[in-house]
Amino acid sequence: MTTTDGTQVPESKIEKAIAERFIICRMKTGEMRIVRLQIGIPLPLNEDGTSWECEVALAGLYPGMPKVPGVDSLQCMNLAIGLIRQALEKFMENEGQIFWRDGSGPISLTDLFS
């Protein structure tokens, strides 16, 4: 996908996202990538509503993120945010940097998640 300004945006497997944010990641090699963070709409896995899951994507950085389970939709979303944060912590521990979509930064995870 390409935006109106010609920027290449990573494709995502999530069809219906409940939350989305774009950031720029500087790889350890210096390469800059647009990364699409997404959380899918939580869906019940059984009729009594005691088991849920939602999709998570970090398109452009980590392909194939797992679906996040939970006992209800709120827990799924909370755990999905935690999974995204952990993945970005790992990225930063490996000398990666995160920037806002406009290129300003670098920013911390506290900036990103507050």
C-alpha positions in Angstrom: 0.0 0.0 0.0 1.2 3.5 -0.8 0.0 6.7 0.9 -0.8 9.9 -1.0 2.7 11.2 -0.4 4.3 8.1 -2.0 5.3 6.4 1.3 5.3 2.7 1.2 3.1 1.3 4.0 3.4 -2.4 5.1 0.5 -4.6 4.3 -1.2 -6.3 7.3 -3.2 -9.5 7.7 -5.6 -7.8 10.0 -8.8 -6.9 8.1 -10.7 -5.2 11.0 -8.4 -3.3 13.3 -9.7 -1.7 16.5 -6.5 0.3 16.9 -3.6 1.3 14.6 -0.5 3.4 14.7 2.3 4.0 12.3 5.9 4.5 13.5 9.3 4.6 11.9 11.9 2.1 13.1 15.7 2.6 12.5 17.2 -0.8 12.3 20.6 -1.6 13.8 22.0 -1.4 10.2 20.6 2.2 9.8 17.8 1.2 7.5 14.6 3.1 8.2 11.2 1.3 8.0 7.6 2.3 8.4 6.0 -0.1 10.9 2.2 -0.6 11.2 1.1 -1.5 14.7 -2.4 -3.0 14.8 -4.7 -4.7 17.2 -7.6 -6.6 15.7 -11.2 -6.6 17.0 -11.4 -9.2 19.9 -13.6 -12.1 19.0 -15.2 -14.8 21.2 -14.0 -18.3 20.7 -17.0 -20.0 22.4 -20.7 -19.4 22.9 -20.5 -18.7 26.7 -17.9 -15.9 26.2 -15.3 -17.3 28.5 -12.5 -17.4 25.9 -11.5 -14.6 23.4 -8.7 -13.7 21.1 -7.5 -10.8 19.0 -4.9 -10.5 16.3 -1.8 -8.3 16.6 0.4 -7.0 13.9 3.8 -5.3 13.7 3.8 -5.2 9.9 7.2 -4.1 8.5 9.1 -5.3 11.6 7.9 -8.7 12.9 5.8 -10.8 10.5 3.6 -13.5 11.9 2.7 -12.2 15.3 0.5 -14.7 17.3 -3.1 -14.2 18.2 -3.6 -13.1 21.8 -6.0 -15.1 24.0 -7.9 -13.8 27.0 -10.9 -14.5 29.2 -12.7 -11.5 27.8 -12.3 -8.8 25.2 -10.7 -6.4 27.6 -8.0 -8.8 28.7 -7.3 -9.6 25.1 -6.7 -6.0 24.2 -4.6 -5.4 27.3 -2.4 -8.4 26.6 -2.1 -7.4 22.9 -0.8 -4.0 23.9 1.7 -5.7 26.3 2.8 -8.0 23.5 3.5 -5.1 21.2 5.4 -3.3 23.9 7.5 -6.4 24.6 8.3 -6.9 20.9 9.4 -3.2 20.7 11.5 -3.5 23.9 13.3 -6.4 22.3 13.8 -4.4 19.1 15.3 -1.5 21.1 17.5 -3.8 23.1 19.0 -4.9 19.8 20.1 -1.3 19.0 16.9 -0.3 17.2 15.3 3.1 17.5 11.7 4.3 17.2 10.5 7.6 15.8 7.1 9.2 15.3 5.6 8.8 11.9 6.7 12.4 11.0 10.3 11.4 11.7 10.7 13.3 15.0 12.4 11.4 17.7 13.9 9.1 18.7 11.2 8.3 21.2 11.0 6.0 24.2 8.4 3.3 24.9 7.0 5.5 27.6 6.4 8.2 24.9 4.8 5.7 22.6 2.5 4.1 25.2 1.3 7.1 27.1 
